């Protein structure tokens, strides 16, 4: 193999590593946002059970959405972004 081929392969691998690192950062942000949404929904439901918050359908729906919908939505976005490109 020529030196040029090896350098091209190394450059390609470095570009792949950088792209994967960027994807990892996005996943970490999505995971943090999901955890915050789940915690907020749990706190909201806990406050309702303790009587701190009055029963209103909108508040219960918001709490359940924070626990269920937000993490599911972020997971679906991540699944669509992580698919490799087609040749």
Steps between C-alpha positions, in 0.01 A plus 500: 500500500614849428533760771228707337248215535579454867471872566166509321374208707619664822334827404178314422511317834565826686200658328285201597617523861418871512153438356436225755619725783252769388222241499599390848475858626150530354398175667629621836298821467187304409554265795536795738186665364309172538613460860400856582156448340446175690606660828275801441203276426571289807524806722176633355316173568654479846382853575151401386499191723612709798225752434730788412353527150125491434358252255471646155499281191751725325756461779469122507532485122808723515661278764427181306628662181823590676544143618393315184487717190818708527744206542319302229516794261871550563566129451319500167700801382823328599401181321437687176824697520718200580414299190796469265467662159400277212759439229 
